[in-house]
Amino acid sequence: MKRCCDLRSIEFIEVQGRKVGIFGLREAIAEVSSLGLSDEERIAEELLSRIAARNYVSREARPAYKEALLREYRKAVRKNG
């Protein structure tokens, strides 16, 4: 993954109707995709784990982030698949 402060690695996604900047989203999606998982809950957990390691995600917001990250994952997989 890129350095935490590399502004080119920030992507904006919608979480509960708000735009949120995420460091390393594409890298996290690529890593999780390479695991070959089919269970969406597990995919969402893996994505959140990677994203939360580099971005602040409050405990209360985690369900909304999982939903948003899974949505972005599906878009990326469809686009690349």
Biopython code that builds the backbone (N, CA, C, O; Angstrom):
import numpy as np
from Bio.PDB.StructureBuilder import StructureBuilder

atoms = [
    (1, "MET", "N", (0.830, -1.183, 0.000)),
    (1, "MET", "CA", (0.000, 0.000, 0.000)),
    (1, "MET", "C", (0.875, 1.247, 0.000)),
    (1, "MET", "O", (2.033, 1.216, 0.416)),
    (2, "LYS", "N", (0.304, 2.322, -0.468)),
    (2, "LYS", "CA", (1.035, 3.582, -0.529)),
    (2, "LYS", "C", (1.137, 4.205, 0.861)),
    (2, "LYS", "O", (0.426, 3.823, 1.790)),
    (3, "ARG", "N", (2.048, 5.180, 0.973)),
    (3, "ARG", "CA", (2.192, 5.911, 2.224)),
    (3, "ARG", "C", (0.852, 6.516, 2.624)),
    (3, "ARG", "O", (-0.011, 6.772, 1.785)),
    (4, "CYS", "N", (0.703, 6.737, 3.919)),
    (4, "CYS", "CA", (-0.565, 7.285, 4.406)),
    (4, "CYS", "C", (-0.812, 8.698, 3.912)),
    (4, "CYS", "O", (-1.964, 9.121, 3.808)),
    (5, "CYS", "N", (0.229, 9.425, 3.610)),
    (5, "CYS", "CA", (0.055, 10.842, 3.277)),
    (5, "CYS", "C", (0.121, 11.121, 1.782)),
    (5, "CYS", "O", (0.179, 12.284, 1.385)),
    (6, "ASP", "N", (0.114, 10.119, 0.963)),
    (6, "ASP", "CA", (0.114, 10.295, -0.481)),
    (6, "ASP", "C", (-1.302, 10.650, -0.918)),
    (6, "ASP", "O", (-2.172, 9.782, -0.987)),
    (7, "LEU", "N", (-1.530, 11.922, -1.211)),
    (7, "LEU", "CA", (-2.873, 12.381, -1.525)),
    (7, "LEU", "C", (-3.478, 11.705, -2.742)),
    (7, "LEU", "O", (-4.700, 11.688, -2.896)),
    (8, "ARG", "N", (-2.643, 11.148, -3.609)),
    (8, "ARG", "CA", (-3.173, 10.445, -4.781)),
    (8, "ARG", "C", (-3.859, 9.150, -4.400)),
    (8, "ARG", "O", (-4.621, 8.594, -5.191)),
    (9, "SER", "N", (-3.595, 8.661, -3.188)),
    (9, "SER", "CA", (-4.221, 7.405, -2.778)),
    (9, "SER", "C", (-5.547, 7.625, -2.048)),
    (9, "SER", "O", (-6.133, 6.672, -1.533)),
    (10, "ILE", "N", (-6.023, 8.865, -1.997)),
    (10, "ILE", "CA", (-7.315, 9.152, -1.370)),
    (10, "ILE", "C", (-8.414, 9.056, -2.422)),
    (10, "ILE", "O", (-8.331, 9.660, -3.491)),
    (11, "GLU", "N", (-9.434, 8.287, -2.095)),
    (11, "GLU", "CA", (-10.618, 8.214, -2.950)),
    (11, "GLU", "C", (-11.820, 8.544, -2.087)),
    (11, "GLU", "O", (-11.838, 8.253, -0.891)),
    (12, "PHE", "N", (-12.809, 9.144, -2.690)),
    (12, "PHE", "CA", (-14.006, 9.540, -1.956)),
    (12, "PHE", "C", (-15.150, 8.592, -2.269)),
    (12, "PHE", "O", (-15.447, 8.294, -3.426)),
    (13, "ILE", "N", (-15.783, 8.129, -1.195)),
    (13, "ILE", "CA", (-16.949, 7.272, -1.329)),
    (13, "ILE", "C", (-18.067, 7.863, -0.476)),
    (13, "ILE", "O", (-17.819, 8.693, 0.399)),
    (14, "GLU", "N", (-19.274, 7.436, -0.734)),
    (14, "GLU", "CA", (-20.416, 7.907, 0.040)),
    (14, "GLU", "C", (-20.711, 6.935, 1.173)),
    (14, "GLU", "O", (-20.924, 5.743, 0.952)),
    (15, "VAL", "N", (-20.719, 7.468, 2.393)),
    (15, "VAL", "CA", (-21.056, 6.694, 3.581)),
    (15, "VAL", "C", (-22.193, 7.429, 4.273)),
    (15, "VAL", "O", (-22.016, 8.558, 4.731)),
    (16, "GLN", "N", (-23.334, 6.809, 4.349)),
    (16, "GLN", "CA", (-24.533, 7.413, 4.951)),
    (16, "GLN", "C", (-24.821, 8.799, 4.379)),
    (16, "GLN", "O", (-25.137, 9.732, 5.117)),
    (17, "GLY", "N", (-24.710, 8.921, 3.074)),
    (17, "GLY", "CA", (-25.043, 10.168, 2.409)),
    (17, "GLY", "C", (-23.979, 11.248, 2.465)),
    (17, "GLY", "O", (-24.211, 12.367, 2.008)),
    (18, "ARG", "N", (-22.811, 10.929, 3.018)),
    (18, "ARG", "CA", (-21.720, 11.901, 3.102)),
    (18, "ARG", "C", (-20.502, 11.390, 2.346)),
    (18, "ARG", "O", (-20.199, 10.197, 2.363)),
    (19, "LYS", "N", (-19.806, 12.316, 1.681)),
    (19, "LYS", "CA", (-18.565, 11.960, 1.001)),
    (19, "LYS", "C", (-17.464, 11.839, 2.048)),
    (19, "LYS", "O", (-17.272, 12.729, 2.876)),
    (20, "VAL", "N", (-16.745, 10.719, 1.994)),
    (20, "VAL", "CA", (-15.684, 10.439, 2.957)),
    (20, "VAL", "C", (-14.425, 10.077, 2.182)),
    (20, "VAL", "O", (-14.476, 9.259, 1.263)),
    (21, "GLY", "N", (-13.301, 10.678, 2.542)),
    (21, "GLY", "CA", (-12.021, 10.356, 1.924)),
    (21, "GLY", "C", (-11.426, 9.111, 2.556)),
    (21, "GLY", "O", (-11.352, 8.995, 3.780)),
    (22, "ILE", "N", (-11.007, 8.190, 1.718)),
    (22, "ILE", "CA", (-10.445, 6.918, 2.178)),
    (22, "ILE", "C", (-9.043, 6.745, 1.591)),
    (22, "ILE", "O", (-8.852, 6.846, 0.379)),
    (23, "PHE", "N", (-8.075, 6.486, 2.455)),
    (23, "PHE", "CA", (-6.728, 6.151, 1.998)),
    (23, "PHE", "C", (-6.680, 4.670, 1.621)),
    (23, "PHE", "O", (-7.147, 3.821, 2.381)),
    (24, "GLY", "N", (-6.126, 4.363, 0.468)),
    (24, "GLY", "CA", (-5.837, 2.989, 0.088)),
    (24, "GLY", "C", (-7.019, 2.119, -0.296)),
    (24, "GLY", "O", (-6.954, 0.898, -0.155)),
    (25, "LEU", "N", (-8.090, 2.715, -0.774)),
    (25, "LEU", "CA", (-9.276, 1.926, -1.118)),
    (25, "LEU", "C", (-8.993, 0.930, -2.232)),
    (25, "LEU", "O", (-9.313, -0.251, -2.094)),
    (26, "ARG", "N", (-8.404, 1.378, -3.325)),
    (26, "ARG", "CA", (-8.145, 0.468, -4.458)),
    (26, "ARG", "C", (-7.229, -0.684, -4.051)),
    (26, "ARG", "O", (-7.431, -1.825, -4.468)),
    (27, "GLU", "N", (-6.231, -0.378, -3.242)),
    (27, "GLU", "CA", (-5.312, -1.430, -2.786)),
    (27, "GLU", "C", (-6.053, -2.450, -1.932)),
    (27, "GLU", "O", (-5.851, -3.655, -2.084)),
    (28, "ALA", "N", (-6.912, -1.969, -1.032)),
    (28, "ALA", "CA", (-7.680, -2.874, -0.174)),
    (28, "ALA", "C", (-8.597, -3.760, -1.008)),
    (28, "ALA", "O", (-8.706, -4.960, -0.756)),
    (29, "ILE", "N", (-9.248, -3.177, -1.989)),
    (29, "ILE", "CA", (-10.131, -3.952, -2.866)),
    (29, "ILE", "C", (-9.337, -5.017, -3.613)),
    (29, "ILE", "O", (-9.781, -6.160, -3.715)),
    (30, "ALA", "N", (-8.182, -4.660, -4.131)),
    (30, "ALA", "CA", (-7.350, -5.631, -4.858)),
    (30, "ALA", "C", (-6.908, -6.763, -3.939)),
    (30, "ALA", "O", (-6.944, -7.931, -4.326)),
    (31, "GLU", "N", (-6.492, -6.421, -2.724)),
    (31, "GLU", "CA", (-6.051, -7.448, -1.775)),
    (31, "GLU", "C", (-7.188, -8.400, -1.425)),
    (31, "GLU", "O", (-7.000, -9.617, -1.425)),
    (32, "VAL", "N", (-8.356, -7.861, -1.130)),
    (32, "VAL", "CA", (-9.493, -8.705, -0.751)),
    (32, "VAL", "C", (-9.965, -9.529, -1.950)),
    (32, "VAL", "O", (-10.323, -10.697, -1.797)),
    (33, "SER", "N", (-9.966, -8.942, -3.113)),
    (33, "SER", "CA", (-10.357, -9.674, -4.310)),
    (33, "SER", "C", (-9.453, -10.883, -4.541)),
    (33, "SER", "O", (-9.914, -11.947, -4.955)),
    (34, "SER", "N", (-8.171, -10.707, -4.269)),
    (34, "SER", "CA", (-7.213, -11.802, -4.483)),
    (34, "SER", "C", (-7.426, -12.966, -3.513)),
    (34, "SER", "O", (-6.890, -14.053, -3.733)),
    (35, "LEU", "N", (-8.195, -12.756, -2.451)),
    (35, "LEU", "CA", (-8.467, -13.830, -1.491)),
    (35, "LEU", "C", (-9.487, -14.833, -2.024)),
    (35, "LEU", "O", (-9.584, -15.949, -1.513)),
    (36, "GLY", "N", (-10.244, -14.444, -3.045)),
    (36, "GLY", "CA", (-11.220, -15.356, -3.648)),
    (36, "GLY", "C", (-12.417, -15.667, -2.757)),
    (36, "GLY", "O", (-12.987, -16.755, -2.841)),
    (37, "LEU", "N", (-12.797, -14.726, -1.910)),
    (37, "LEU", "CA", (-13.920, -14.949, -1.000)),
    (37, "LEU", "C", (-15.245, -14.814, -1.731)),
    (37, "LEU", "O", (-15.354, -14.057, -2.695)),
    (38, "SER", "N", (-16.259, -15.554, -1.270)),
    (38, "SER", "CA", (-17.590, -15.433, -1.868)),
    (38, "SER", "C", (-18.615, -14.906, -0.866)),
    (38, "SER", "O", (-19.635, -14.350, -1.273)),
    (39, "ASP", "N", (-18.371, -15.065, 0.418)),
    (39, "ASP", "CA", (-19.285, -14.604, 1.456)),
    (39, "ASP", "C", (-19.168, -13.086, 1.611)),
    (39, "ASP", "O", (-18.111, -12.573, 1.978)),
    (40, "GLU", "N", (-20.265, -12.372, 1.329)),
    (40, "GLU", "CA", (-20.213, -10.916, 1.332)),
    (40, "GLU", "C", (-19.910, -10.332, 2.711)),
    (40, "GLU", "O", (-19.242, -9.302, 2.806)),
    (41, "GLU", "N", (-20.382, -10.964, 3.771)),
    (41, "GLU", "CA", (-20.078, -10.474, 5.120)),
    (41, "GLU", "C", (-18.567, -10.569, 5.385)),
    (41, "GLU", "O", (-17.973, -9.656, 5.958)),
    (42, "ARG", "N", (-17.972, -11.656, 4.970)),
    (42, "ARG", "CA", (-16.513, -11.827, 5.135)),
    (42, "ARG", "C", (-15.750, -10.817, 4.279)),
    (42, "ARG", "O", (-14.751, -10.257, 4.731)),
    (43, "ILE", "N", (-16.203, -10.581, 3.066)),
    (43, "ILE", "CA", (-15.581, -9.589, 2.183)),
    (43, "ILE", "C", (-15.639, -8.217, 2.852)),
    (43, "ILE", "O", (-14.637, -7.504, 2.912)),
    (44, "ALA", "N", (-16.827, -7.853, 3.355)),
    (44, "ALA", "CA", (-16.994, -6.554, 4.012)),
    (44, "ALA", "C", (-16.090, -6.433, 5.233)),
    (44, "ALA", "O", (-15.506, -5.374, 5.463)),
    (45, "GLU", "N", (-15.966, -7.494, 6.016)),
    (45, "GLU", "CA", (-15.096, -7.489, 7.200)),
    (45, "GLU", "C", (-13.636, -7.301, 6.805)),
    (45, "GLU", "O", (-12.909, -6.533, 7.435)),
    (46, "GLU", "N", (-13.215, -8.005, 5.764)),
    (46, "GLU", "CA", (-11.828, -7.883, 5.296)),
    (46, "GLU", "C", (-11.539, -6.475, 4.785)),
    (46, "GLU", "O", (-10.482, -5.910, 5.066)),
    (47, "LEU", "N", (-12.477, -5.918, 4.039)),
    (47, "LEU", "CA", (-12.311, -4.554, 3.542)),
    (47, "LEU", "C", (-12.210, -3.572, 4.707)),
    (47, "LEU", "O", (-11.307, -2.737, 4.750)),
    (48, "LEU", "N", (-13.141, -3.680, 5.646)),
    (48, "LEU", "CA", (-13.145, -2.772, 6.791)),
    (48, "LEU", "C", (-11.857, -2.898, 7.599)),
    (48, "LEU", "O", (-11.301, -1.894, 8.043)),
    (49, "SER", "N", (-11.393, -4.099, 7.786)),
    (49, "SER", "CA", (-10.150, -4.311, 8.532)),
    (49, "SER", "C", (-8.986, -3.576, 7.887)),
    (49, "SER", "O", (-8.206, -2.918, 8.575)),
    (50, "ARG", "N", (-8.868, -3.684, 6.581)),
    (50, "ARG", "CA", (-7.776, -3.020, 5.870)),
    (50, "ARG", "C", (-7.935, -1.499, 5.875)),
    (50, "ARG", "O", (-6.962, -0.768, 6.057)),
    (51, "ILE", "N", (-9.146, -1.037, 5.679)),
    (51, "ILE", "CA", (-9.393, 0.401, 5.643)),
    (51, "ILE", "C", (-9.218, 1.017, 7.031)),
    (51, "ILE", "O", (-8.620, 2.085, 7.163)),
    (52, "ALA", "N", (-9.730, 0.359, 8.052)),
    (52, "ALA", "CA", (-9.638, 0.887, 9.414)),
    (52, "ALA", "C", (-8.195, 0.918, 9.922)),
    (52, "ALA", "O", (-7.882, 1.667, 10.848)),
    (53, "ALA", "N", (-7.331, 0.124, 9.334)),
    (53, "ALA", "CA", (-5.917, 0.150, 9.729)),
    (53, "ALA", "C", (-5.246, 1.461, 9.324)),
    (53, "ALA", "O", (-4.234, 1.845, 9.912)),
    (54, "ARG", "N", (-5.802, 2.151, 8.323)),
    (54, "ARG", "CA", (-5.180, 3.379, 7.806)),
    (54, "ARG", "C", (-6.088, 4.597, 7.866)),
    (54, "ARG", "O", (-5.655, 5.708, 7.560)),
    (55, "ASN", "N", (-7.332, 4.403, 8.252)),
    (55, "ASN", "CA", (-8.319, 5.482, 8.297)),
    (55, "ASN", "C", (-9.098, 5.352, 9.601)),
    (55, "ASN", "O", (-9.372, 4.243, 10.061)),
    (56, "TYR", "N", (-9.451, 6.482, 10.190)),
    (56, "TYR", "CA", (-10.268, 6.422, 11.401)),
    (56, "TYR", "C", (-11.695, 6.053, 11.025)),
    (56, "TYR", "O", (-12.316, 6.699, 10.182)),
    (57, "VAL", "N", (-12.204, 5.003, 11.662)),
    (57, "VAL", "CA", (-13.595, 4.580, 11.478)),
    (57, "VAL", "C", (-14.148, 4.329, 12.880)),
    (57, "VAL", "O", (-13.730, 3.388, 13.553)),
    (58, "SER", "N", (-15.080, 5.162, 13.315)),
    (58, "SER", "CA", (-15.643, 4.993, 14.653)),
    (58, "SER", "C", (-16.419, 3.682, 14.737)),
    (58, "SER", "O", (-16.888, 3.151, 13.731)),
    (59, "ARG", "N", (-16.540, 3.186, 15.939)),
    (59, "ARG", "CA", (-17.280, 1.933, 16.159)),
    (59, "ARG", "C", (-18.718, 2.061, 15.649)),
    (59, "ARG", "O", (-19.258, 1.133, 15.048)),
    (60, "GLU", "N", (-19.326, 3.223, 15.898)),
    (60, "GLU", "CA", (-20.711, 3.432, 15.493)),
    (60, "GLU", "C", (-20.878, 3.451, 13.969)),
    (60, "GLU", "O", (-21.925, 3.065, 13.449)),
    (61, "ALA", "N", (-19.855, 3.894, 13.273)),
    (61, "ALA", "CA", (-19.942, 4.025, 11.818)),
    (61, "ALA", "C", (-19.554, 2.745, 11.077)),
    (61, "ALA", "O", (-19.740, 2.665, 9.863)),
    (62, "ARG", "N", (-19.035, 1.774, 11.757)),
    (62, "ARG", "CA", (-18.540, 0.560, 11.081)),
    (62, "ARG", "C", (-19.583, -0.141, 10.205)),
    (62, "ARG", "O", (-19.257, -0.528, 9.082)),
    (63, "PRO", "N", (-20.808, -0.318, 10.668)),
    (63, "PRO", "CA", (-21.797, -0.955, 9.774)),
    (63, "PRO", "C", (-22.007, -0.172, 8.472)),
    (63, "PRO", "O", (-22.103, -0.766, 7.397)),
    (64, "ALA", "N", (-22.078, 1.145, 8.569)),
    (64, "ALA", "CA", (-22.271, 1.971, 7.369)),
    (64, "ALA", "C", (-21.045, 1.892, 6.463)),
    (64, "ALA", "O", (-21.187, 1.860, 5.240)),
    (65, "TYR", "N", (-19.857, 1.862, 7.037)),
    (65, "TYR", "CA", (-18.638, 1.730, 6.234)),
    (65, "TYR", "C", (-18.601, 0.379, 5.542)),
    (65, "TYR", "O", (-18.224, 0.296, 4.374)),
    (66, "LYS", "N", (-18.987, -0.682, 6.244)),
    (66, "LYS", "CA", (-19.000, -2.002, 5.615)),
    (66, "LYS", "C", (-19.913, -2.015, 4.405)),
    (66, "LYS", "O", (-19.561, -2.559, 3.359)),
    (67, "GLU", "N", (-21.083, -1.418, 4.546)),
    (67, "GLU", "CA", (-22.032, -1.347, 3.427)),
    (67, "GLU", "C", (-21.437, -0.560, 2.262)),
    (67, "GLU", "O", (-21.520, -0.994, 1.113)),
    (68, "ALA", "N", (-20.845, 0.583, 2.551)),
    (68, "ALA", "CA", (-20.259, 1.432, 1.501)),
    (68, "ALA", "C", (-19.059, 0.751, 0.851)),
    (68, "ALA", "O", (-18.910, 0.799, -0.370)),
    (69, "LEU", "N", (-18.212, 0.125, 1.642)),
    (69, "LEU", "CA", (-17.037, -0.553, 1.089)),
    (69, "LEU", "C", (-17.440, -1.738, 0.222)),
    (69, "LEU", "O", (-16.838, -1.976, -0.825)),
    (70, "LEU", "N", (-18.443, -2.472, 0.648)),
    (70, "LEU", "CA", (-18.919, -3.603, -0.157)),
    (70, "LEU", "C", (-19.499, -3.100, -1.477)),
    (70, "LEU", "O", (-19.298, -3.725, -2.519)),
    (71, "ARG", "N", (-20.207, -1.990, -1.440)),
    (71, "ARG", "CA", (-20.744, -1.394, -2.672)),
    (71, "ARG", "C", (-19.601, -1.038, -3.635)),
    (71, "ARG", "O", (-19.686, -1.316, -4.832)),
    (72, "GLU", "N", (-18.540, -0.426, -3.111)),
    (72, "GLU", "CA", (-17.390, -0.069, -3.954)),
    (72, "GLU", "C", (-16.678, -1.314, -4.469)),
    (72, "GLU", "O", (-16.207, -1.340, -5.606)),
    (73, "TYR", "N", (-16.602, -2.334, -3.641)),
    (73, "TYR", "CA", (-15.985, -3.603, -4.040)),
    (73, "TYR", "C", (-16.747, -4.217, -5.218)),
    (73, "TYR", "O", (-16.150, -4.648, -6.204)),
    (74, "ARG", "N", (-18.067, -4.247, -5.095)),
    (74, "ARG", "CA", (-18.899, -4.818, -6.177)),
    (74, "ARG", "C", (-18.688, -4.055, -7.483)),
    (74, "ARG", "O", (-18.569, -4.660, -8.548)),
    (75, "LYS", "N", (-18.642, -2.728, -7.398)),
    (75, "LYS", "CA", (-18.405, -1.911, -8.611)),
    (75, "LYS", "C", (-17.065, -2.262, -9.232)),
    (75, "LYS", "O", (-16.969, -2.423, -10.449)),
    (76, "ALA", "N", (-16.042, -2.382, -8.418)),
    (76, "ALA", "CA", (-14.692, -2.659, -8.927)),
    (76, "ALA", "C", (-14.609, -4.045, -9.539)),
    (76, "ALA", "O", (-13.985, -4.233, -10.584)),
    (77, "VAL", "N", (-15.239, -5.016, -8.889)),
    (77, "VAL", "CA", (-15.208, -6.397, -9.396)),
    (77, "VAL", "C", (-15.954, -6.482, -10.717)),
    (77, "VAL", "O", (-15.494, -7.135, -11.654)),
    (78, "ARG", "N", (-17.113, -5.819, -10.796)),
    (78, "ARG", "CA", (-17.877, -5.792, -12.056)),
    (78, "ARG", "C", (-17.067, -5.145, -13.165)),
    (78, "ARG", "O", (-17.030, -5.644, -14.289)),
    (79, "LYS", "N", (-16.427, -4.049, -12.851)),
    (79, "LYS", "CA", (-15.630, -3.308, -13.837)),
    (79, "LYS", "C", (-14.437, -4.119, -14.336)),
    (79, "LYS", "O", (-14.112, -4.087, -15.522)),
    (80, "ASN", "N", (-13.790, -4.842, -13.430)),
    (80, "ASN", "CA", (-12.579, -5.592, -13.772)),
    (80, "ASN", "C", (-12.860, -7.035, -14.122)),
    (80, "ASN", "O", (-11.973, -7.730, -14.619)),
    (81, "GLY", "N", (-14.070, -7.504, -13.877)),
    (81, "GLY", "CA", (-14.369, -8.910, -14.054)),
    (81, "GLY", "C", (-14.977, -9.208, -15.346)),
    (81, "GLY", "O", (-15.283, -10.366, -15.631)),
]
sb = StructureBuilder()
sb.init_structure("model")
sb.init_model(0)
sb.init_chain("A")
sb.init_seg("    ")
for serial, (resi, resn, name, xyz) in enumerate(atoms, 1):
    if name == "N":
        sb.init_residue(resn, " ", resi, " ")
    sb.init_atom(name, np.array(xyz, "f"), 0.0, 1.0, " ", f" {name:<3s}", serial, name[0])
structure = sb.get_structure()
